[in-house]
Amino acid sequence: MVGFRLALTSYCGIAPRVRSSGTSVRSVRASRRGDARLKSLLIFSCNSLVRSSGRYGEYYRACRARGMGHGRALKAVARKRLRAICAVMRDRVPYRE
């Protein structure tokens, strides 16, 4: 399932891109590849979720407290939401907050 989730985040264009040089490996910005409309839809929906007091709002505020910028924290929330979507698809059960 991890492979599917990684493929889905890559397809949406929110997976962190990894750069490596010799022995150093680091994660750099999100890849620009992927479906732009799907990425926009996911980011815009997460933008309204982060204003709530629910799970995603708390996660966004925790990311911001760790020093992430707005866009980076929003993409982290989008990846967290995609994990929930994958779990719903895998388990074939309705989503519950």
Secondary structure, 3 states (H helix, E strand, C coil): CHHHHHHHHHHHCCCEEEEEECCEEEEEEECCCCCHHHHHHHHHHHHHHCCCCCHHHHHHHHHHHCCCCHHHHHHHHHHHHHHHHHHHHHHCCCCCC
